[in-house]
Amino acid sequence: MAAGAAIPGLFFVFAAMVLLIFASVSSPTWNSISYLDADGTNFGVFGFTGSQTHVGWFFPGNLGDSRLNGHTFHGLTEALILIPIAAGLSGLAFLFGLCGAGYHRAGTVFMSLVSALAFLITLVGWVIEMVLFGVARDHMRSRGINAVWGNANWLVLGALISLFVGFVFATCGIFGSYRARRTAY
């Protein structure tokens, strides 16, 4: 193996990729994973329970009102596309990390750069989804609707932390030994 120092970063970037993929396939595709649960409706990146899968959506019927279905909130639901983008970048960082761990230092350098970009995009996506669903949760609760956080919020937070740790290890891995060990006969 070319660089054992890149392996921990590779592991954390892979873990972040898996967490972000799970968070991306939330409701309406997979109702077990959601960002907000309100009166039997689960909200995800591409819609909510019973809706078509698409980027940017409005809150349904009795759960939404003129405040939640305004342009600002619709724009925030469109911005949730950052989470699948971060998943793709994490996958790309993982592929670069495989090259770095097996062949050349350049792969580890690219893993470090791409994981940093994925971290920043995940951070922005996490802040957006926490604001969006936090305000929606409080607004629904003030109208007497039972609304609670879903598990996808914490998946994205775990991916955010994992990307940060992966970036740190990948950056340290750049300085690892990449020379092949020679054995004396």
N, C-alpha and C positions, 0 to 999 in steps of 0.2 A: 504494500500500500504506500502511496506516495507521501501522504501527510495524515498522520494519526491525529494531529491537532485540529483538523477540520471536522472530525467525526461528531463531537458534541453539538456544534453548530448545525450540522446536517440533521441530527436528530430533532432539535428544537424547531427548525424550519419545517421539517416534515410534519411534526405535531401541529404546528400552526396551520399548515395547509389543510390537514384533515379537519381541524376545528372550523376553519372558515368554509370548507365545503359543506359541512353539516349545517352551519348557520345560513348558508346560501340556499340550501334546499329546504328551507322552512315552509310554513304554510304559504300557499295552498297545496304545494306539492307533497309535503310531509307534515301532517298536522301535529305530530308529536313534538316538533320543534317550532317554537314561536317566540316572538318578541313581546307580545302583549296578548293576554287572554281576557276577553270581556263577554260575559253572558253567552258562553258557548262558541264564540267566534275567536279564532286564532289568527293573529296578524303576522305576516312574514315579509321578506324582501320583495317578492313578486306579487303580493296580494294578500287575501284573507280567505278563510274557510268558505268554500263555495264559489269563489270568484275565478275568473280566467287568469292564467299566469301572464303578467305583463309588467313592464317597468312603469312606475307611477300609477297610483290608484287613489280612489277616494274612499273615505270611511263609509260603511254601508248604513242604510236606513236609520233605525232608531239609535245607533251608536254614533253616527256622525251628525253634525249640524252645520250651520253656516260658518262657524268658527273653525271647526276641524276640516271642513271641505273647502277652505279658501285656497288661494294661490300659493301661499307660503307653505302650508302643510302638504299640498300636492307636489310642490317642488322638493320638499324634504323626502317624500316617498320616492321620487325619481332619483334622488341622491343616494338611496340605499344600494344602488348598483355598484357603489364603491366596494362593498363587501365581497361580491363575486370577483371583482377585478383584483382585490387583494389576495383572494384565494389563487387566482391564476398567477400572480406575481410570486406568491410563495412557492407554487409548483415550479416556476421557472428558476427560482433561487435554489430549490432542492436539486434540480437537474444540474445546475452549475456546481453545486456542492458535490454531487457525485463525481463530476469531472475533476474537481479539485482534490477530492479525497483519493481518487484513483490514478490521476495522470499528472496534472500540472497546477502550479500555483495560481495561474490565471483564473481557473475555475473557482477557486476559493475567493479571489478578489471580486469576481463577478457575483458570487453568492453573497458576499458582504454588501455590495452595492445594491443589489436587487432586494435583499432582505430589508435593508434600510428604507428603500422606497416602499416596499410592502408594509413595513411598520408605520410609516407616515400616512399611507392611505387607509390602513386599518384604524389608526388613531382618529382620523377625520371621520371615517364611517361610524366608529363607535360613539363619538361625540354626537353626531347627527342622529343616530338611532336612539340614543339615550334621551336627547332633547325631544325628539318627535314623540316617542312613545311615553316619555315621562309627562309631557304636557297633556297628551291625549288621555293618559291614565288618570291624572288629576282632574281633568275636565269631565271625564265620564263619571268619576266618583262623586263629583260635586252635583251631578244630576241624578245620583242614586243608582248608577249602574255599577255592578261588581266588576272591577277591572284590576288585574294583577300582572306583575312582570312575568314574562315567559323565560324559558331557559336559554334561548339564543343570545340574549344580552350577555350572559356569562360565558358562553362559548366564544364570543367575539373578544371579550376581555381576556380570556385565557389565551387566545391566539395572539392578542396584542402583547402580552407579557412574554409568550413563547418566542415571538418574532424579535423582541428586544434582546432576550437572552441569546437567541440564535445569532443575531447580528454581532453581539459582543464576542461570542465564541468563534464566529467566522472571522472576525477581525483579528483575534488572537491567533487563529489558525493560519493566517497569511504568513506569519513569521515562523511557522513550524519548519521542520526539516523535510525537504523534498528530494533529497538525494537517495538513490537506491543504496542499500547496505551491501557491502561486498563481504563475501565470506572467504576466509583464507583456507586454502587446501593444504 
